[in-house]
């Protein structure tokens, strides 16, 4: 029996309407003013770091550390579940209807679908469960404890997606890939067919120049 074709979906802004991890950690910061104060006090150091491409991730990592400081892994996982309940109970749809429909179409056709995302794994899993997509394999970012808080362990973004997918049994090449962002160029290079979901102008230009072809655009976030 032949192996099913593998279809890789990005998550944030490809299947969802916003950056899910960013929204989650910002919510954790805002709920306790002292955490926000910690970020504000560090701004003189963080702002120059943000201005340089090779240090741009450090301010984000510090904000995540502040949001998670003093919290156990179990407590964070519980907060992720509560956050998923909260956003699903809100007025704004979490998932893009056309994205979910396309994913389900691939499943119905017998394709092997996997989601590869920079989102924190417990949060992405909680959101997928509420959308009824809990059985879709997920390859996502992980955190590790550090000095009383949590920081990035493996970030499932860009080039990192390739070995992380391979380790889970989904090595390249893939038949189809869906993403919204040029960070996923390594994913596109290893896919026979690919689609961009409502991409930004700069990302679209970079992808088309690198791939040397016109992109197939799915305006799911513009619908």
N, C-alpha and C positions, 0 to 999 in steps of 0.2 A: 504494500500500500504506500502510495506517495505521501510525503510530508506536506501538510497544508501550507499555503503561502503565508508568510508573516507580514502583517501590516502594523506599523508603529505609529502611534498617536502621541504627540506632545499633549500636555494637559492644560496648563495656564494659558488662557486667551486663544486656545485651539478648541478645547472642549468646554472651558469655563468662560465666564464673562469678565473675570478679573484675575489678578495675581493672588492666588489663594493664600500662600504662606505669608506674603507681605501683609495682607489684610489681617491674618491671624495674629502675627507678632505685634503689629501696631495696636491691635485691640488689647493685647496683654499689657502693653506699655501704658495705654491710656487709662486703664482701669485703676492703676495705682500711680498717683502723681509723683511719688518719689522715684519711680523708674524713669519717667519722662525727665525729671530733674537731673538724673544721672547722665542722660544723653545730652541735655542742654549744656551741662557743665563741661562735657567733653568736646563740644563743638569746635573750640579753637584748635584742637588737635585733629578732629575728624574732617573738617572742611578742606584743609590742604590735601589730606589723603584722598578725598573724593575727586579732587581735581586731576589726579594722576592715574592713567589707565591701569598701571601695574599694582596700585594700592587701593583701587576703587572699592574692592570687596571688603576691606577692613572696617569701614564705618558700618556697613550692613551687619557684619559679624559682631561688632560691638553692640549694636542695637538688639540683635537676637540674644546676645549674652545677658544684657540688661533685662530683657523681657522674661528670661528663663531663670535668672539668678534666684537661688533659694528654693527651687522647685525640683522635685524628684521626677524621674522618668515616668512613673505611674501618674503623678499629678499632671504632668504635661499632656500625657495621652488622654486623661479624663477631660482636660480643658479643650483638647482638639475635638473630642466627641461633642462636648457642650457647644463649642463654636459652630460645628456642622449643624447641630439642631437649630441654633440661633439663626444662621444665615438661610437655612431652608425654610424657616418660619417667617422670613422677611418678605418684603414686597418685590425684591429684585430677583429674577431667576438666576440660580447659580450656574447651571449648565446651558450651553447653547443648543437649542432644539435641533437645528440642522446637523450639528456636530454629533450629537447622540444618535440621531437617525442614521447618519452615515456609518458610525461605528457598528450599530446594530445590523445594518445591511451587510457589512463585511462578515459579521458573525453568522448571519443567515446563509451566506454564500459558502460557509465552511472555511473561511480564512481564520488563521490564528492571529488574534489581535493582542497587542501588548501596549501598555501605556508607559512611556518613559518621561519622567518629569523631574524638574529641579525642586518641586514642592517636597516638604517634609513628609516622609512615608505615612506616619499615623494620621496626619491631617488629610492627605490625599485619599487614603483608604476610607476614612470616615465619610468623606464627601461622596465617594463612589458608592458606598453602601446605601446612602440615602437616595441615590439616583437609580438604585437597582442594578448597578454594574459591579457588584462586589466580586463576581467570579472572573472578571477580566484581569489577567496578570498585570501586576504593577511593579515597575522598577523605579525607585524614587530615592531622594536624598536622605541621608541619615545624620544624626547629631551624636556628639560624644560629650561627656561631662568635662568641665574645665573650670577650676577655681570657683566652684560654687554655682556656676551656671552651665550653659550648654553652647557648644560651638559646632561648626560644620565638621563632619567626619568624612563623608563622601558626598560630593555635590554632583548630582546626575544632570550635568549641563555640558553642552558643547562636546568636545572630544571624549569627556568622561562617559558619555552615554554608550559609546561603542563597547568598551570592555565590560561595563556594568550589564549591558544587555547580553553580551556573549556569556558572561558568567552565569546568567540565569537561564541559559539554553536557547538564546535567540541571537546567534552570531550573524554578522552580515554575510552576503547581501540580503536586503529585504525587498519585498515586491513593491510596497507602497509606504510612503511616509507622509504624515500631515504635521505641519507646524505653522507658527505665526512669525517666527523670528530667525534672523540670520545666525544666531548662536548655534542653530541646528544644521549649519552647512555640512559638518561631518556626517550627519544622519542622511542628508540629501545625497551626498556623494556616493553613499553606499546603498541607495535605493533605485530600483529600476524606474519607478514612477513616483512623483511627489507633487504635493499641493501646498499652497500657502493660504493661510486663513487670515483675511483682512490685514495684510502686512503693512507696516509703516513704509513710507517712501524710501528712506535710506536703506532699510533692510532689503526691500524689494530690488533696489538698484544694485546693491552688493551681491545679492544672490544671483540675479540674472547675469551680471558681469562674470561672476565666478563659475557658474554653471554653463555659461555661454548659450543660453536659450531663454525664451520667454517663459515666465512662470504661469502655471495654471492657478488662478486665484479663486478662492471660495469666500464670498463676502458674508460669512456667517455672522460676524459682529456688526455688520452694517445693515443687516436685514431688519 
